[in-house]
């Protein structure tokens, strides 16, 4: 089973690659909308990529209002 820190690290790595942002600039408590400069459609694209990576399904009600990487990691971890 993956630790919370491993999950956060993988999320940050994927977000960095997906949006071509330097990984060192991202931290778990960042608001990903602001930090990545993305809109809701791009966030949905990231969520789909994360669901595929972790082999989980994140219902809309669980991610609605989530905007930081740490909370996103918690939601994913609860589904593993």
Steps between C-alpha positions, in 0.01 A plus 500: 500500500624845412562761767337843490834655410547260209153582368562875529836458326344309213223760464753783490714309248201437273375859527849626421525284188139557389526880515873534430578667833825459692434237769707696754247785477212284623418423862220295660308801633498693172169595345542316171273738310720795593837326497448327166293782350226259395124515461239241601520315168877460537452389862259234375768382258745471790244312711443252218873443471527448876207257503670297228838512674367387837225273357229671703176678425444835667131593512424864427364557850835396651711741298260791473661799668841332529773731378820392675721202432498371860120472520495340157753245624281426805200434273706267283648321802151432637419316175812279491 
